[in-house]
Amino acid sequence: MAKLPRRKCANKECRQWFHPIREGQIVCSYQC
């Protein structure tokens, strides 16, 4: 069960990569 080091933001406008803190929590970088 390897977790992806980086995930793409769910928002299409946000192309910035972010590091998921928890599985159920999606946090985008504040630049988005």
The first five atom37 places (N, CA, C, CB, O) and aatype in JSON, in Angstrom:
{
  "aatype": [12, 0, 11, 10, 14, 1, 1, 11, 4, 0, 2, 11, 6, 4, 1, 5, 17, 13, 8, 14, 9, 1, 6, 7, 5, 9, 19, 4, 15, 18, 5, 4],
  "atom_mask": [
    [1, 1, 1, 1, 1],
    [1, 1, 1, 1, 1],
    [1, 1, 1, 1, 1],
    [1, 1, 1, 1, 1],
    [1, 1, 1, 1, 1],
    [1, 1, 1, 1, 1],
    [1, 1, 1, 1, 1],
    [1, 1, 1, 1, 1],
    [1, 1, 1, 1, 1],
    [1, 1, 1, 1, 1],
    [1, 1, 1, 1, 1],
    [1, 1, 1, 1, 1],
    [1, 1, 1, 1, 1],
    [1, 1, 1, 1, 1],
    [1, 1, 1, 1, 1],
    [1, 1, 1, 1, 1],
    [1, 1, 1, 1, 1],
    [1, 1, 1, 1, 1],
    [1, 1, 1, 1, 1],
    [1, 1, 1, 1, 1],
    [1, 1, 1, 1, 1],
    [1, 1, 1, 1, 1],
    [1, 1, 1, 1, 1],
    [1, 1, 1, 0, 1],
    [1, 1, 1, 1, 1],
    [1, 1, 1, 1, 1],
    [1, 1, 1, 1, 1],
    [1, 1, 1, 1, 1],
    [1, 1, 1, 1, 1],
    [1, 1, 1, 1, 1],
    [1, 1, 1, 1, 1],
    [1, 1, 1, 1, 1]
  ],
  "atom_positions": [
    [[0.84, -1.2, 0.0], [0.0, 0.0, 0.0], [0.88, 1.25, 0.0], [-0.95, 0.0, 1.23], [1.0, 1.94, 1.01]],
    [[1.46, 1.52, -1.1], [2.34, 2.69, -1.2], [1.51, 3.93, -1.51], [3.44, 2.49, -2.28], [0.71, 3.93, -2.44]],
    [[1.72, 4.95, -0.73], [0.96, 6.2, -0.98], [1.69, 7.03, -2.02], [0.78, 7.01, 0.34], [2.92, 7.09, -2.04]],
    [[0.93, 7.68, -2.88], [1.56, 8.53, -3.9], [2.23, 9.73, -3.23], [0.52, 9.01, -4.95], [1.61, 10.39, -2.39]],
    [[3.46, 10.0, -3.58], [4.18, 11.13, -2.97], [3.52, 12.45, -3.29], [5.63, 11.16, -3.46], [3.52, 13.37, -2.47]],
    [[2.95, 12.54, -4.47], [2.29, 13.8, -4.84], [0.95, 13.51, -5.49], [3.17, 14.64, -5.79], [0.79, 12.49, -6.16]],
    [[0.01, 14.39, -5.31], [-1.31, 14.2, -5.92], [-1.74, 15.46, -6.63], [-2.36, 13.8, -4.87], [-1.35, 16.55, -6.23]],
    [[-2.52, 15.32, -7.66], [-2.99, 16.51, -8.37], [-4.25, 17.04, -7.7], [-3.27, 16.18, -9.86], [-5.1, 16.28, -7.23]],
    [[-4.35, 18.34, -7.67], [-5.5, 18.96, -7.0], [-6.79, 18.59, -7.74], [-5.33, 20.5, -6.93], [-6.8, 18.46, -8.97]],
    [[-7.86, 18.44, -7.01], [-9.14, 18.08, -7.64], [-9.66, 19.23, -8.49], [-10.18, 17.7, -6.57], [-10.37, 19.02, -9.47]],
    [[-9.29, 20.46, -8.12], [-9.76, 21.62, -8.89], [-9.04, 21.71, -10.22], [-9.56, 22.93, -8.1], [-7.81, 21.61, -10.26]],
    [[-9.76, 21.89, -11.29], [-9.11, 21.98, -12.61], [-8.29, 23.26, -12.71], [-10.17, 21.94, -13.74], [-7.25, 23.28, -13.37]],
    [[-8.74, 24.32, -12.05], [-8.0, 25.58, -12.13], [-6.67, 25.48, -11.39], [-8.84, 26.73, -11.55], [-5.73, 26.23, -11.66]],
    [[-6.6, 24.55, -10.47], [-5.38, 24.42, -9.7], [-4.46, 23.39, -10.31], [-5.69, 24.05, -8.24], [-4.77, 22.2, -10.28]],
    [[-3.37, 23.8, -10.87], [-2.42, 22.85, -11.46], [-1.24, 22.6, -10.53], [-1.92, 23.35, -12.81], [-0.3, 21.89, -10.88]],
    [[-1.29, 23.19, -9.35], [-0.17, 23.03, -8.41], [-0.25, 21.66, -7.75], [-0.19, 24.15, -7.34], [-1.34, 21.15, -7.5]],
    [[0.9, 21.07, -7.48], [0.95, 19.77, -6.8], [0.99, 20.0, -5.3], [2.17, 18.93, -7.26], [1.55, 20.99, -4.83]],
    [[0.39, 19.08, -4.56], [0.4, 19.23, -3.11], [0.61, 17.87, -2.45], [-0.91, 19.87, -2.61], [0.39, 16.84, -3.08]],
    [[1.03, 17.87, -1.21], [1.25, 16.62, -0.49], [0.04, 16.33, 0.4], [2.55, 16.69, 0.37], [-0.27, 17.1, 1.3]],
    [[-0.65, 15.23, 0.14], [-1.83, 14.86, 0.95], [-1.43, 14.56, 2.39], [-2.56, 13.64, 0.33], [-0.57, 13.71, 2.63]],
    [[-2.06, 15.24, 3.34], [-1.73, 15.0, 4.75], [-2.41, 13.72, 5.22], [-2.18, 16.21, 5.63], [-1.78, 12.87, 5.85]],
    [[-3.68, 13.57, 4.92], [-4.39, 12.35, 5.31], [-5.19, 11.83, 4.12], [-5.34, 12.62, 6.51], [-5.46, 12.57, 3.17]],
    [[-5.54, 10.57, 4.17], [-6.25, 9.97, 3.02], [-7.58, 10.67, 2.76], [-6.48, 8.47, 3.25], [-7.91, 10.97, 1.62]],
    [[-8.34, 10.93, 3.82], [-9.68, 11.52, 3.64], [-9.63, 13.03, 3.52], [0.0, 0.0, 0.0], [-10.66, 13.68, 3.3]],
    [[-8.45, 13.59, 3.66], [-8.38, 15.06, 3.62], [-7.58, 15.51, 2.41], [-7.75, 15.62, 4.91], [-6.45, 15.06, 2.21]],
    [[-8.15, 16.38, 1.6], [-7.45, 16.89, 0.41], [-7.11, 18.35, 0.63], [-8.32, 16.71, -0.87], [-7.99, 19.2, 0.77]],
    [[-5.82, 18.64, 0.65], [-5.42, 20.03, 0.88], [-4.6, 20.54, -0.29], [-4.61, 20.16, 2.19], [-3.57, 19.97, -0.63]],
    [[-5.07, 21.62, -0.91], [-4.33, 22.21, -2.02], [-3.43, 23.32, -1.49], [-5.29, 22.77, -3.12], [-3.69, 23.88, -0.43]],
    [[-2.39, 23.62, -2.22], [-1.51, 24.69, -1.73], [-2.25, 26.02, -1.78], [-0.21, 24.76, -2.57], [-3.15, 26.2, -2.61]],
    [[-1.89, 26.93, -0.92], [-2.62, 28.2, -0.81], [-2.49, 29.02, -2.08], [-2.1, 29.02, 0.39], [-3.24, 29.98, -2.28]],
    [[-1.56, 28.65, -2.95], [-1.39, 29.42, -4.2], [-2.55, 29.15, -5.16], [-0.06, 29.07, -4.88], [-2.8, 29.94, -6.06]],
    [[-3.23, 28.05, -4.97], [-4.33, 27.72, -5.88], [-5.44, 28.74, -5.74], [-4.87, 26.29, -5.61], [-6.46, 28.64, -6.43]]
  ]
}
